[in-house]
Amino acid sequence: MGKSYHMCLDVRGALTNWSDRNFRGVFTHDDGRKMTPAEAKSNLLDELSKGHEVIPCGKCDNFDFSGEGCLGHDA
Ligand SMILES: [Zn+2]
């Protein structure tokens, strides 16, 4: 049986390398509104402060936030 993996985002890498343009439209609030670049960066800083080096793209229930990312799901 194969495994599938979620894409993940390198939080520190995005904060270091992305310009405001890259942030636009990538992150949404819980209610679906798009975050502004400033809101998105603030959100990522919160993740780092929780020790989250990577965050999942999409819903993932088997995720290592400290850096490994998605640990895989039975396909
Ligand atoms: Zn996953």
N, CA, C, O and the ligand as a Tripos MOL2 file, in Angstrom:
@<TRIPOS>MOLECULE
protein
  301   299    76     0     0
PROTEIN
NO_CHARGES

@<TRIPOS>ATOM
      1 N           0.8510   -1.2040    0.0000 N.3       1 MET1
      2 CA          0.0000    0.0000    0.0000 C.3       1 MET1
      3 C           0.8790    1.2430    0.0000 C.2       1 MET1
      4 O           1.8260    1.3300    0.7810 O.2       1 MET1
      5 N           0.5760    2.2070   -0.8660 N.am      2 GLY2
      6 CA          1.3690    3.4260   -0.9830 C.3       2 GLY2
      7 C           0.9790    4.4490    0.0550 C.2       2 GLY2
      8 O          -0.0430    4.3220    0.7290 O.2       2 GLY2
      9 N           1.7940    5.4450    0.1700 N.am      3 LYS3
     10 CA          1.5010    6.5540    1.0830 C.3       3 LYS3
     11 C           1.3290    7.8260    0.2670 C.2       3 LYS3
     12 O           1.9520    8.0050   -0.7800 O.2       3 LYS3
     13 N           0.4750    8.7000    0.7670 N.am      4 SER4
     14 CA          0.3810   10.0230    0.1560 C.3       4 SER4
     15 C           0.8200   11.0510    1.1880 C.2       4 SER4
     16 O           0.7010   10.8380    2.3950 O.2       4 SER4
     17 N           1.3160   12.1410    0.6990 N.am      5 TYR5
     18 CA          1.8530   13.1920    1.5700 C.3       5 TYR5
     19 C           1.2620   14.5420    1.1970 C.2       5 TYR5
     20 O           1.0370   14.8380    0.0230 O.2       5 TYR5
     21 N           1.0140   15.3600    2.2230 N.am      6 HIS6
     22 CA          0.5890   16.7290    1.9800 C.3       6 HIS6
     23 C           1.8040   17.6040    1.6790 C.2       6 HIS6
     24 O           2.9060   17.3680    2.1730 O.2       6 HIS6
     25 N           1.5670   18.6030    0.8670 N.am      7 MET7
     26 CA          2.5770   19.6390    0.7100 C.3       7 MET7
     27 C           2.6870   20.3960    2.0340 C.2       7 MET7
     28 O           1.7170   20.4690    2.7880 O.2       7 MET7
     29 N           3.8630   20.9590    2.3220 N.am      8 CYS8
     30 CA          3.9720   21.7860    3.5020 C.3       8 CYS8
     31 C           4.7670   23.0370    3.1730 C.2       8 CYS8
     32 O           5.4530   23.1130    2.1540 O.2       8 CYS8
     33 N           4.6580   24.0060    4.0520 N.am      9 LEU9
     34 CA          5.3070   25.3000    3.8460 C.3       9 LEU9
     35 C           6.3750   25.4990    4.9120 C.2       9 LEU9
     36 O           6.1230   25.3030    6.1010 O.2       9 LEU9
     37 N           7.5720   25.8900    4.4760 N.am     10 ASP10
     38 CA          8.6700   26.2240    5.3770 C.3      10 ASP10
     39 C           8.4180   27.6400    5.9070 C.2      10 ASP10
     40 O           8.5900   28.6200    5.1830 O.2      10 ASP10
     41 N           8.0080   27.7360    7.1790 N.am     11 VAL11
     42 CA          7.5830   29.0170    7.7430 C.3      11 VAL11
     43 C           8.7090   30.0450    7.7080 C.2      11 VAL11
     44 O           8.5230   31.1720    7.2490 O.2      11 VAL11
     45 N           9.8570   29.6480    8.1900 N.am     12 ARG12
     46 CA         10.9940   30.5810    8.2580 C.3      12 ARG12
     47 C          11.4250   30.9940    6.8460 C.2      12 ARG12
     48 O          11.7510   32.1550    6.5990 O.2      12 ARG12
     49 N          11.4190   30.0360    5.9400 N.am     13 GLY13
     50 CA         11.8090   30.3220    4.5620 C.3      13 GLY13
     51 C          10.8870   31.3480    3.9210 C.2      13 GLY13
     52 O          11.3400   32.2510    3.2180 O.2      13 GLY13
     53 N           9.5770   31.2010    4.1700 N.am     14 ALA14
     54 CA          8.6230   32.1430    3.5970 C.3      14 ALA14
     55 C           8.8470   33.5350    4.1750 C.2      14 ALA14
     56 O           8.8430   34.5240    3.4420 O.2      14 ALA14
     57 N           9.0420   33.6140    5.4960 N.am     15 LEU15
     58 CA          9.2480   34.9180    6.1280 C.3      15 LEU15
     59 C          10.5400   35.5660    5.6290 C.2      15 LEU15
     60 O          10.6210   36.7890    5.5170 O.2      15 LEU15
     61 N          11.5420   34.7480    5.3330 N.am     16 THR16
     62 CA         12.8400   35.2810    4.9320 C.3      16 THR16
     63 C          12.8670   35.6710    3.4550 C.2      16 THR16
     64 O          13.4530   36.6870    3.0830 O.2      16 THR16
     65 N          12.2360   34.8640    2.6290 N.am     17 ASN17
     66 CA         12.4400   34.9990    1.1810 C.3      17 ASN17
     67 C          11.2800   35.6070    0.4130 C.2      17 ASN17
     68 O          11.4670   36.1360   -0.6820 O.2      17 ASN17
     69 N          10.0810   35.5340    0.9820 N.am     18 TRP18
     70 CA          8.9250   35.9890    0.2020 C.3      18 TRP18
     71 C           8.7760   37.4940    0.2630 C.2      18 TRP18
     72 O           8.9970   38.1100    1.3050 O.2      18 TRP18
     73 N           8.3970   38.0860   -0.8690 N.am     19 SER19
     74 CA          8.0070   39.4930   -0.8820 C.3      19 SER19
     75 C           6.5070   39.5810   -0.5960 C.2      19 SER19
     76 O           5.8050   38.5700   -0.5940 O.2      19 SER19
     77 N           6.0280   40.8030   -0.3560 N.am     20 ASP20
     78 CA          4.6110   40.9940   -0.0750 C.3      20 ASP20
     79 C           3.7460   40.3660   -1.1720 C.2      20 ASP20
     80 O           2.6830   39.8110   -0.8920 O.2      20 ASP20
     81 N           4.2070   40.4580   -2.4070 N.am     21 ARG21
     82 CA          3.4380   39.9250   -3.5250 C.3      21 ARG21
     83 C           3.2150   38.4180   -3.3760 C.2      21 ARG21
     84 O           2.1430   37.9060   -3.6990 O.2      21 ARG21
     85 N           4.2490   37.7100   -2.8790 N.am     22 ASN22
     86 CA          4.1360   36.2620   -2.7140 C.3      22 ASN22
     87 C           3.1010   35.8860   -1.6700 C.2      22 ASN22
     88 O           2.4660   34.8360   -1.7650 O.2      22 ASN22
     89 N           2.9300   36.7550   -0.6610 N.am     23 PHE23
     90 CA          2.0050   36.4400    0.4320 C.3      23 PHE23
     91 C           0.5470   36.6730    0.0470 C.2      23 PHE23
     92 O          -0.3690   36.1160    0.6530 O.2      23 PHE23
     93 N           0.3520   37.5120   -0.9780 N.am     24 ARG24
     94 CA         -1.0150   37.9450   -1.2740 C.3      24 ARG24
     95 C          -1.8820   36.7630   -1.6970 C.2      24 ARG24
     96 O          -1.5650   36.0640   -2.6600 O.2      24 ARG24
     97 N          -2.9860   36.5440   -0.9660 N.am     25 GLY25
     98 CA         -3.9480   35.5250   -1.3730 C.3      25 GLY25
     99 C          -3.5900   34.1010   -0.9720 C.2      25 GLY25
    100 O          -4.3610   33.1760   -1.2300 O.2      25 GLY25
    101 N          -2.4110   33.9080   -0.3330 N.am     26 VAL26
    102 CA         -1.9940   32.5440   -0.0010 C.3      26 VAL26
    103 C          -2.6750   32.0560    1.2800 C.2      26 VAL26
    104 O          -3.0370   30.8840    1.3810 O.2      26 VAL26
    105 N          -2.8490   32.9480    2.2540 N.am     27 PHE27
    106 CA         -3.4080   32.5560    3.5490 C.3      27 PHE27
    107 C          -4.7930   33.1540    3.7240 C.2      27 PHE27
    108 O          -5.0650   34.2700    3.2830 O.2      27 PHE27
    109 N          -5.6600   32.3970    4.3710 N.am     28 THR28
    110 CA         -7.0150   32.8880    4.6250 C.3      28 THR28
    111 C          -7.3210   32.8110    6.1150 C.2      28 THR28
    112 O          -6.7820   31.9710    6.8350 O.2      28 THR28
    113 N          -8.1930   33.6990    6.5560 N.am     29 HIS29
    114 CA         -8.7190   33.6270    7.9060 C.3      29 HIS29
    115 C          -9.6720   32.4440    8.0070 C.2      29 HIS29
    116 O         -10.0680   31.8650    6.9950 O.2      29 HIS29
    117 N         -10.0390   32.0870    9.2480 N.am     30 ASP30
    118 CA        -10.9610   30.9740    9.4570 C.3      30 ASP30
    119 C         -12.2860   31.1780    8.7270 C.2      30 ASP30
    120 O         -12.9360   30.2150    8.3200 O.2      30 ASP30
    121 N         -12.6760   32.4420    8.5680 N.am     31 ASP31
    122 CA        -13.9530   32.7090    7.9040 C.3      31 ASP31
    123 C         -13.8190   32.8150    6.3900 C.2      31 ASP31
    124 O         -14.7860   33.1450    5.7040 O.2      31 ASP31
    125 N         -12.6250   32.5370    5.8620 N.am     32 GLY32
    126 CA        -12.4460   32.4960    4.4150 C.3      32 GLY32
    127 C         -11.9180   33.7810    3.7970 C.2      32 GLY32
    128 O         -11.5480   33.7930    2.6240 O.2      32 GLY32
    129 N         -11.8760   34.8880    4.5880 N.am     33 ARG33
    130 CA        -11.3130   36.1220    4.0460 C.3      33 ARG33
    131 C          -9.8230   35.9620    3.7960 C.2      33 ARG33
    132 O          -9.1270   35.3030    4.5680 O.2      33 ARG33
    133 N          -9.3350   36.5600    2.7240 N.am     34 LYS34
    134 CA         -7.9090   36.4860    2.4420 C.3      34 LYS34
    135 C          -7.1360   37.4050    3.3970 C.2      34 LYS34
    136 O          -7.5660   38.5180    3.6960 O.2      34 LYS34
    137 N          -5.9940   36.9130    3.8610 N.am     35 MET35
    138 CA         -5.1440   37.7430    4.7160 C.3      35 MET35
    139 C          -4.3410   38.7210    3.8590 C.2      35 MET35
    140 O          -3.9250   38.3950    2.7480 O.2      35 MET35
    141 N          -4.1350   39.9100    4.3890 N.am     36 THR36
    142 CA         -3.1820   40.8330    3.7640 C.3      36 THR36
    143 C          -1.7770   40.2980    4.0230 C.2      36 THR36
    144 O          -1.5890   39.4830    4.9260 O.2      36 THR36
    145 N          -0.7820   40.7430    3.2430 N.am     37 PRO37
    146 CA          0.5920   40.2930    3.4970 C.3      37 PRO37
    147 C           1.0190   40.5190    4.9520 C.2      37 PRO37
    148 O           1.6870   39.6680    5.5400 O.2      37 PRO37
    149 N           0.6350   41.6680    5.5370 N.am     38 ALA38
    150 CA          1.0190   41.9490    6.9260 C.3      38 ALA38
    151 C           0.3750   40.9460    7.8800 C.2      38 ALA38
    152 O           1.0230   40.4690    8.8120 O.2      38 ALA38
    153 N          -0.9000   40.6270    7.6490 N.am     39 GLU39
    154 CA         -1.5840   39.6500    8.4870 C.3      39 GLU39
    155 C          -0.9640   38.2640    8.3260 C.2      39 GLU39
    156 O          -0.8020   37.5240    9.2960 O.2      39 GLU39
    157 N          -0.6270   37.9320    7.0950 N.am     40 ALA40
    158 CA         -0.0440   36.6170    6.8300 C.3      40 ALA40
    159 C           1.2980   36.4640    7.5430 C.2      40 ALA40
    160 O           1.5820   35.4180    8.1280 O.2      40 ALA40
    161 N           2.1180   37.5090    7.4920 N.am     41 LYS41
    162 CA          3.4280   37.4440    8.1530 C.3      41 LYS41
    163 C           3.2610   37.3420    9.6660 C.2      41 LYS41
    164 O           3.9810   36.5950   10.3300 O.2      41 LYS41
    165 N           2.3070   38.0980   10.2040 N.am     42 SER42
    166 CA          2.0370   38.0360   11.6370 C.3      42 SER42
    167 C           1.6110   36.6240   12.0280 C.2      42 SER42
    168 O           2.0220   36.1020   13.0640 O.2      42 SER42
    169 N           0.7810   36.0190   11.1840 N.am     43 ASN43
    170 CA          0.3260   34.6480   11.4100 C.3      43 ASN43
    171 C           1.4990   33.6670   11.4260 C.2      43 ASN43
    172 O           1.5650   32.7750   12.2720 O.2      43 ASN43
    173 N           2.4230   33.8470   10.4760 N.am     44 LEU44
    174 CA          3.5780   32.9460   10.4040 C.3      44 LEU44
    175 C           4.5010   33.1460   11.6060 C.2      44 LEU44
    176 O           5.0830   32.1840   12.1060 O.2      44 LEU44
    177 N           4.6380   34.3950   12.0740 N.am     45 LEU45
    178 CA          5.4560   34.6310   13.2710 C.3      45 LEU45
    179 C           4.8450   33.9310   14.4800 C.2      45 LEU45
    180 O           5.5640   33.4120   15.3330 O.2      45 LEU45
    181 N           3.4950   33.9200   14.5490 N.am     46 ASP46
    182 CA          2.8160   33.1850   15.6230 C.3      46 ASP46
    183 C           3.1590   31.7030   15.5560 C.2      46 ASP46
    184 O           3.4100   31.0660   16.5790 O.2      46 ASP46
    185 N           3.1660   31.1580   14.3340 N.am     47 GLU47
    186 CA          3.4880   29.7360   14.1710 C.3      47 GLU47
    187 C           4.9020   29.4510   14.6750 C.2      47 GLU47
    188 O           5.1270   28.4740   15.3890 O.2      47 GLU47
    189 N           5.8630   30.3160   14.2950 N.am     48 LEU48
    190 CA          7.2410   30.1270   14.7500 C.3      48 LEU48
    191 C           7.3220   30.1760   16.2720 C.2      48 LEU48
    192 O           8.0580   29.4070   16.8900 O.2      48 LEU48
    193 N           6.5520   31.0920   16.8700 N.am     49 SER49
    194 CA          6.6150   31.2420   18.3280 C.3      49 SER49
    195 C           6.0600   30.0000   19.0160 C.2      49 SER49
    196 O           6.3770   29.7460   20.1780 O.2      49 SER49
    197 N           5.2310   29.2170   18.3110 N.am     50 LYS50
    198 CA          4.7340   27.9530   18.8610 C.3      50 LYS50
    199 C           5.6870   26.8020   18.5660 C.2      50 LYS50
    200 O           5.4110   25.6540   18.9120 O.2      50 LYS50
    201 N           6.8170   27.1170   17.9210 N.am     51 GLY51
    202 CA          7.7800   26.0840   17.5740 C.3      51 GLY51
    203 C           7.4670   25.3720   16.2790 C.2      51 GLY51
    204 O           8.0090   24.3040   15.9970 O.2      51 GLY51
    205 N           6.5870   25.9720   15.4900 N.am     52 HIS52
    206 CA          6.2040   25.3590   14.2240 C.3      52 HIS52
    207 C           7.1150   25.8480   13.1010 C.2      52 HIS52
    208 O           6.9980   26.9880   12.6510 O.2      52 HIS52
    209 N           8.0170   24.9850   12.6550 N.am     53 GLU53
    210 CA          8.9250   25.3470   11.5590 C.3      53 GLU53
    211 C           8.2710   25.1300   10.2000 C.2      53 GLU53
    212 O           8.6120   25.8020    9.2260 O.2      53 GLU53
    213 N           7.3500   24.2090   10.1370 N.am     54 VAL54
    214 CA          6.6170   23.9510    8.8930 C.3      54 VAL54
    215 C           5.1310   23.8610    9.2210 C.2      54 VAL54
    216 O           4.7500   23.4670   10.3230 O.2      54 VAL54
    217 N           4.3040   24.2260    8.2610 N.am     55 ILE55
    218 CA          2.8560   24.1000    8.4270 C.3      55 ILE55
    219 C           2.2900   23.3940    7.1960 C.2      55 ILE55
    220 O           2.8160   23.5380    6.0930 O.2      55 ILE55
    221 N           1.2100   22.6290    7.3950 N.am     56 PRO56
    222 CA          0.6550   21.8710    6.2640 C.3      56 PRO56
    223 C          -0.1380   22.7670    5.3130 C.2      56 PRO56
    224 O          -0.7500   23.7480    5.7350 O.2      56 PRO56
    225 N          -0.1180   22.4210    4.0350 N.am     57 CYS57
    226 CA         -1.0170   23.0420    3.0620 C.3      57 CYS57
    227 C          -2.2430   22.1400    2.9880 C.2      57 CYS57
    228 O          -2.1860   21.0520    2.4160 O.2      57 CYS57
    229 N          -3.3190   22.5820    3.5520 N.am     58 GLY58
    230 CA         -4.5080   21.7370    3.6190 C.3      58 GLY58
    231 C          -4.5930   21.0660    4.9730 C.2      58 GLY58
    232 O          -3.7370   21.2760    5.8340 O.2      58 GLY58
    233 N          -5.6230   20.2600    5.1630 N.am     59 LYS59
    234 CA         -5.8450   19.6040    6.4450 C.3      59 LYS59
    235 C          -5.0130   18.3220    6.5080 C.2      59 LYS59
    236 O          -5.1160   17.4530    5.6420 O.2      59 LYS59
    237 N          -4.1890   18.2280    7.5500 N.am     60 CYS60
    238 CA         -3.3400   17.0520    7.7150 C.3      60 CYS60
    239 C          -3.4110   16.6250    9.1730 C.2      60 CYS60
    240 O          -3.1860   17.4420   10.0660 O.2      60 CYS60
    241 N          -3.7160   15.3660    9.4270 N.am     61 ASP61
    242 CA         -3.8550   14.8970   10.8080 C.3      61 ASP61
    243 C          -2.6640   14.0500   11.2530 C.2      61 ASP61
    244 O          -2.7150   13.3920   12.2910 O.2      61 ASP61
    245 N          -1.6010   14.0720   10.4650 N.am     62 ASN62
    246 CA         -0.4070   13.3050   10.8140 C.3      62 ASN62
    247 C           0.8040   14.1490   10.4630 C.2      62 ASN62
    248 O           1.5470   13.8450    9.5290 O.2      62 ASN62
    249 N           0.9890   15.2190   11.2350 N.am     63 PHE63
    250 CA          1.9350   16.2540   10.8340 C.3      63 PHE63
    251 C           2.9380   16.5500   11.9270 C.2      63 PHE63
    252 O           2.5630   16.6880   13.0920 O.2      63 PHE63
    253 N           4.2100   16.6510   11.5700 N.am     64 ASP64
    254 CA          5.2610   17.0330   12.5000 C.3      64 ASP64
    255 C           5.6460   18.4930   12.2450 C.2      64 ASP64
    256 O           6.3810   18.8000   11.3060 O.2      64 ASP64
    257 N           5.1360   19.3840   13.1000 N.am     65 PHE65
    258 CA          5.3630   20.8180   12.9200 C.3      65 PHE65
    259 C           6.8140   21.2150   13.1590 C.2      65 PHE65
    260 O           7.2250   22.3020   12.7540 O.2      65 PHE65
    261 N           7.6060   20.3480   13.8140 N.am     66 SER66
    262 CA          8.9840   20.7360   14.1460 C.3      66 SER66
    263 C           9.9150   20.6410   12.9480 C.2      66 SER66
    264 O          11.0830   21.0150   13.0560 O.2      66 SER66
    265 N           9.4380   20.1560   11.8150 N.am     67 GLY67
    266 CA         10.3030   20.1790   10.6380 C.3      67 GLY67
    267 C          10.1220   19.0470    9.6650 C.2      67 GLY67
    268 O          10.4310   19.2050    8.4840 O.2      67 GLY67
    269 N           9.6230   17.8890   10.1230 N.am     68 GLU68
    270 CA          9.4670   16.7560    9.2060 C.3      68 GLU68
    271 C           8.3200   16.9780    8.2260 C.2      68 GLU68
    272 O           8.3620   16.5040    7.0910 O.2      68 GLU68
    273 N           7.2910   17.7050    8.6770 N.am     69 GLY69
    274 CA          6.1270   17.8920    7.8310 C.3      69 GLY69
    275 C           5.2070   16.6790    7.8600 C.2      69 GLY69
    276 O           5.1760   15.9340    8.8400 O.2      69 GLY69
    277 N           4.4530   16.4860    6.7720 N.am     70 CYS70
    278 CA          3.4800   15.3800    6.7100 C.3      70 CYS70
    279 C           4.2070   14.0460    6.8290 C.2      70 CYS70
    280 O           5.1830   13.7800    6.1280 O.2      70 CYS70
    281 N           3.6990   13.2140    7.7410 N.am     71 LEU71
    282 CA          4.3500   11.9150    7.9710 C.3      71 LEU71
    283 C           3.7270   10.8230    7.1340 C.2      71 LEU71
    284 O           4.1140    9.6600    7.2490 O.2      71 LEU71
    285 N           2.7770   11.1690    6.3000 N.am     72 GLY72
    286 CA          2.2270   10.2100    5.3310 C.3      72 GLY72
    287 C           0.8950    9.6500    5.7550 C.2      72 GLY72
    288 O           0.5830    9.5380    6.9400 O.2      72 GLY72
    289 N           0.1220    9.3010    4.7510 N.am     73 HIS73
    290 CA         -1.2090    8.7000    4.9530 C.3      73 HIS73
    291 C          -1.3230    7.4940    4.0390 C.2      73 HIS73
    292 O          -0.8410    7.5120    2.9060 O.2      73 HIS73
    293 N          -1.9650    6.4460    4.5390 N.am     74 ASP74
    294 CA         -2.1840    5.2900    3.6870 C.3      74 ASP74
    295 C          -3.0670    5.6960    2.5200 C.2      74 ASP74
    296 O          -4.1420    6.2660    2.7040 O.2      74 ASP74
    297 N          -2.6060    5.3990    1.3380 N.am     75 ALA75
    298 CA         -3.3570    5.8250    0.1450 C.3      75 ALA75
    299 C          -4.5810    4.9230   -0.0460 C.2      75 ALA75
    300 O          -5.3450    5.1110   -0.9920 O.2      75 ALA75
    301 ZN         -0.6430   14.7380    5.6440 Zn       76 ZN76
@<TRIPOS>BOND
     1     1     2 1
     2     2     3 1
     3     3     4 2
     4     3     5 am
     5     5     6 1
     6     6     7 1
     7     7     8 2
     8     7     9 am
     9     9    10 1
    10    10    11 1
    11    11    12 2
    12    11    13 am
    13    13    14 1
    14    14    15 1
    15    15    16 2
    16    15    17 am
    17    17    18 1
    18    18    19 1
    19    19    20 2
    20    19    21 am
    21    21    22 1
    22    22    23 1
    23    23    24 2
    24    23    25 am
    25    25    26 1
    26    26    27 1
    27    27    28 2
    28    27    29 am
    29    29    30 1
    30    30    31 1
    31    31    32 2
    32    31    33 am
    33    33    34 1
    34    34    35 1
    35    35    36 2
    36    35    37 am
    37    37    38 1
    38    38    39 1
    39    39    40 2
    40    39    41 am
    41    41    42 1
    42    42    43 1
    43    43    44 2
    44    43    45 am
    45    45    46 1
    46    46    47 1
    47    47    48 2
    48    47    49 am
    49    49    50 1
    50    50    51 1
    51    51    52 2
    52    51    53 am
    53    53    54 1
    54    54    55 1
    55    55    56 2
    56    55    57 am
    57    57    58 1
    58    58    59 1
    59    59    60 2
    60    59    61 am
    61    61    62 1
    62    62    63 1
    63    63    64 2
    64    63    65 am
    65    65    66 1
    66    66    67 1
    67    67    68 2
    68    67    69 am
    69    69    70 1
    70    70    71 1
    71    71    72 2
    72    71    73 am
    73    73    74 1
    74    74    75 1
    75    75    76 2
    76    75    77 am
    77    77    78 1
    78    78    79 1
    79    79    80 2
    80    79    81 am
    81    81    82 1
    82    82    83 1
    83    83    84 2
    84    83    85 am
    85    85    86 1
    86    86    87 1
    87    87    88 2
    88    87    89 am
    89    89    90 1
    90    90    91 1
    91    91    92 2
    92    91    93 am
    93    93    94 1
    94    94    95 1
    95    95    96 2
    96    95    97 am
    97    97    98 1
    98    98    99 1
    99    99   100 2
   100    99   101 am
   101   101   102 1
   102   102   103 1
   103   103   104 2
   104   103   105 am
   105   105   106 1
   106   106   107 1
   107   107   108 2
   108   107   109 am
   109   109   110 1
   110   110   111 1
   111   111   112 2
   112   111   113 am
   113   113   114 1
   114   114   115 1
   115   115   116 2
   116   115   117 am
   117   117   118 1
   118   118   119 1
   119   119   120 2
   120   119   121 am
   121   121   122 1
   122   122   123 1
   123   123   124 2
   124   123   125 am
   125   125   126 1
   126   126   127 1
   127   127   128 2
   128   127   129 am
   129   129   130 1
   130   130   131 1
   131   131   132 2
   132   131   133 am
   133   133   134 1
   134   134   135 1
   135   135   136 2
   136   135   137 am
   137   137   138 1
   138   138   139 1
   139   139   140 2
   140   139   141 am
   141   141   142 1
   142   142   143 1
   143   143   144 2
   144   143   145 am
   145   145   146 1
   146   146   147 1
   147   147   148 2
   148   147   149 am
   149   149   150 1
   150   150   151 1
   151   151   152 2
   152   151   153 am
   153   153   154 1
   154   154   155 1
   155   155   156 2
   156   155   157 am
   157   157   158 1
   158   158   159 1
   159   159   160 2
   160   159   161 am
   161   161   162 1
   162   162   163 1
   163   163   164 2
   164   163   165 am
   165   165   166 1
   166   166   167 1
   167   167   168 2
   168   167   169 am
   169   169   170 1
   170   170   171 1
   171   171   172 2
   172   171   173 am
   173   173   174 1
   174   174   175 1
   175   175   176 2
   176   175   177 am
   177   177   178 1
   178   178   179 1
   179   179   180 2
   180   179   181 am
   181   181   182 1
   182   182   183 1
   183   183   184 2
   184   183   185 am
   185   185   186 1
   186   186   187 1
   187   187   188 2
   188   187   189 am
   189   189   190 1
   190   190   191 1
   191   191   192 2
   192   191   193 am
   193   193   194 1
   194   194   195 1
   195   195   196 2
   196   195   197 am
   197   197   198 1
   198   198   199 1
   199   199   200 2
   200   199   201 am
   201   201   202 1
   202   202   203 1
   203   203   204 2
   204   203   205 am
   205   205   206 1
   206   206   207 1
   207   207   208 2
   208   207   209 am
   209   209   210 1
   210   210   211 1
   211   211   212 2
   212   211   213 am
   213   213   214 1
   214   214   215 1
   215   215   216 2
   216   215   217 am
   217   217   218 1
   218   218   219 1
   219   219   220 2
   220   219   221 am
   221   221   222 1
   222   222   223 1
   223   223   224 2
   224   223   225 am
   225   225   226 1
   226   226   227 1
   227   227   228 2
   228   227   229 am
   229   229   230 1
   230   230   231 1
   231   231   232 2
   232   231   233 am
   233   233   234 1
   234   234   235 1
   235   235   236 2
   236   235   237 am
   237   237   238 1
   238   238   239 1
   239   239   240 2
   240   239   241 am
   241   241   242 1
   242   242   243 1
   243   243   244 2
   244   243   245 am
   245   245   246 1
   246   246   247 1
   247   247   248 2
   248   247   249 am
   249   249   250 1
   250   250   251 1
   251   251   252 2
   252   251   253 am
   253   253   254 1
   254   254   255 1
   255   255   256 2
   256   255   257 am
   257   257   258 1
   258   258   259 1
   259   259   260 2
   260   259   261 am
   261   261   262 1
   262   262   263 1
   263   263   264 2
   264   263   265 am
   265   265   266 1
   266   266   267 1
   267   267   268 2
   268   267   269 am
   269   269   270 1
   270   270   271 1
   271   271   272 2
   272   271   273 am
   273   273   274 1
   274   274   275 1
   275   275   276 2
   276   275   277 am
   277   277   278 1
   278   278   279 1
   279   279   280 2
   280   279   281 am
   281   281   282 1
   282   282   283 1
   283   283   284 2
   284   283   285 am
   285   285   286 1
   286   286   287 1
   287   287   288 2
   288   287   289 am
   289   289   290 1
   290   290   291 1
   291   291   292 2
   292   291   293 am
   293   293   294 1
   294   294   295 1
   295   295   296 2
   296   295   297 am
   297   297   298 1
   298   298   299 1
   299   299   300 2
@<TRIPOS>SUBSTRUCTURE
     1 MET1         2 RESIDUE 1 A MET
     2 GLY2         6 RESIDUE 1 A GLY
     3 LYS3        10 RESIDUE 1 A LYS
     4 SER4        14 RESIDUE 1 A SER
     5 TYR5        18 RESIDUE 1 A TYR
     6 HIS6        22 RESIDUE 1 A HIS
     7 MET7        26 RESIDUE 1 A MET
     8 CYS8        30 RESIDUE 1 A CYS
     9 LEU9        34 RESIDUE 1 A LEU
    10 ASP10       38 RESIDUE 1 A ASP
    11 VAL11       42 RESIDUE 1 A VAL
    12 ARG12       46 RESIDUE 1 A ARG
    13 GLY13       50 RESIDUE 1 A GLY
    14 ALA14       54 RESIDUE 1 A ALA
    15 LEU15       58 RESIDUE 1 A LEU
    16 THR16       62 RESIDUE 1 A THR
    17 ASN17       66 RESIDUE 1 A ASN
    18 TRP18       70 RESIDUE 1 A TRP
    19 SER19       74 RESIDUE 1 A SER
    20 ASP20       78 RESIDUE 1 A ASP
    21 ARG21       82 RESIDUE 1 A ARG
    22 ASN22       86 RESIDUE 1 A ASN
    23 PHE23       90 RESIDUE 1 A PHE
    24 ARG24       94 RESIDUE 1 A ARG
    25 GLY25       98 RESIDUE 1 A GLY
    26 VAL26      102 RESIDUE 1 A VAL
    27 PHE27      106 RESIDUE 1 A PHE
    28 THR28      110 RESIDUE 1 A THR
    29 HIS29      114 RESIDUE 1 A HIS
    30 ASP30      118 RESIDUE 1 A ASP
    31 ASP31      122 RESIDUE 1 A ASP
    32 GLY32      126 RESIDUE 1 A GLY
    33 ARG33      130 RESIDUE 1 A ARG
    34 LYS34      134 RESIDUE 1 A LYS
    35 MET35      138 RESIDUE 1 A MET
    36 THR36      142 RESIDUE 1 A THR
    37 PRO37      146 RESIDUE 1 A PRO
    38 ALA38      150 RESIDUE 1 A ALA
    39 GLU39      154 RESIDUE 1 A GLU
    40 ALA40      158 RESIDUE 1 A ALA
    41 LYS41      162 RESIDUE 1 A LYS
    42 SER42      166 RESIDUE 1 A SER
    43 ASN43      170 RESIDUE 1 A ASN
    44 LEU44      174 RESIDUE 1 A LEU
    45 LEU45      178 RESIDUE 1 A LEU
    46 ASP46      182 RESIDUE 1 A ASP
    47 GLU47      186 RESIDUE 1 A GLU
    48 LEU48      190 RESIDUE 1 A LEU
    49 SER49      194 RESIDUE 1 A SER
    50 LYS50      198 RESIDUE 1 A LYS
    51 GLY51      202 RESIDUE 1 A GLY
    52 HIS52      206 RESIDUE 1 A HIS
    53 GLU53      210 RESIDUE 1 A GLU
    54 VAL54      214 RESIDUE 1 A VAL
    55 ILE55      218 RESIDUE 1 A ILE
    56 PRO56      222 RESIDUE 1 A PRO
    57 CYS57      226 RESIDUE 1 A CYS
    58 GLY58      230 RESIDUE 1 A GLY
    59 LYS59      234 RESIDUE 1 A LYS
    60 CYS60      238 RESIDUE 1 A CYS
    61 ASP61      242 RESIDUE 1 A ASP
    62 ASN62      246 RESIDUE 1 A ASN
    63 PHE63      250 RESIDUE 1 A PHE
    64 ASP64      254 RESIDUE 1 A ASP
    65 PHE65      258 RESIDUE 1 A PHE
    66 SER66      262 RESIDUE 1 A SER
    67 GLY67      266 RESIDUE 1 A GLY
    68 GLU68      270 RESIDUE 1 A GLU
    69 GLY69      274 RESIDUE 1 A GLY
    70 CYS70      278 RESIDUE 1 A CYS
    71 LEU71      282 RESIDUE 1 A LEU
    72 GLY72      286 RESIDUE 1 A GLY
    73 HIS73      290 RESIDUE 1 A HIS
    74 ASP74      294 RESIDUE 1 A ASP
    75 ALA75      298 RESIDUE 1 A ALA
    76 ZN76       301 GROUP 0 **** ****
